[in-house]
Amino acid sequence: MLTLLAILDVAAILSSLVAAALWYQAGARTVRRVSRLETLDYADINRMVVAMNRSAVLNRRAALASAAAAICFALRFAASLAVPAVAG
């Protein structure tokens, strides 16, 4: 049982670190501001859409990693509660 708890602890820590790294990457890539005097062509619009889509994908992955961490923490907590009940 201690091995299971250690595995859940490591999984929760790693998925938390992955989520933090993904959110850092999503926030590090900024979209260039556009002046109202600037003429936009299709390449400019395409670059903006691609940047926003990449940010959305990274945010989605970070949210999934955070959910995995929360599940690992919940399983760890449930397992630690179940151990005294089985031993007693």
N, C-alpha and C positions, 0 to 999 in steps of 0.2 A: 504494500500500500504506500510505503514511503517513496518508492520509485515512481508510482503514479503521481504523487503530489509534486515530486521534483520535476517530472516531465511537464505537468501543467504549469508550474511556476516558470520554467524556462520558455515554454510556448507563449505564455502571457507576456513575458518580458520582451521576447523577440518580436511578437506581433505589435507591441506598443512602439518599439523602436522603428519598425517598418512604417507604421502609420505616421510617426513623427517625421521620418525622412521624406515620405511622399508628400506630406503637407508642406514641408519646407520647399521641396521642388516646385510644388504648385504655386506657392507664394513668391518664389524667386523669379519666375518668368512673368514679367509685366508686359502689358499691351501698350504699344506706343500711342501717345495722345495724338489726335488729329486736329489740325487747325481748321477753323471754319473757312479760311481762305484757300485751303489746299484742295486741289482737284484729285479726287480718288479715281483710280482705274481698277480694273478687275483684279490685278495682281495684289494691290493694296488690300482690297476687301478680302481676298482669299487668304492673305497672311494674317489678317485680324481674326477671321473665322477659325483658321487652323490653331492659332494661339489660344483662343477661348476654348476650343474643343480639347486641346491637350491639357489645359488646366482643369477642365471638367472631368476628364478621364483620371487624372492624378487625384483629384478630390474624391472621386468615386472609389478608387483603389484604397485611399487612405481611410475612408469611412468603413470599407470592408475589413481592413486590417484592425481598425478600432473595435469593430463588432466581434472579430475573432478574439481579440484580447479580452473583451468583456465576457465572452463565453468561457474562455479559459479561466478567468478569475472566478466566475460563478461556479464552474465545475470544481475548481479547487476548494472553494468555500463549502460547497455541498459535500465534497469528499471528506473534508476535515470535520464537518458536523456528523457525518455518518460513521466515522471511525470510533468515537467514544460510544456511540449507540450499539455498535456491534461488539465492542470489547466488554461493555457493561452488562 
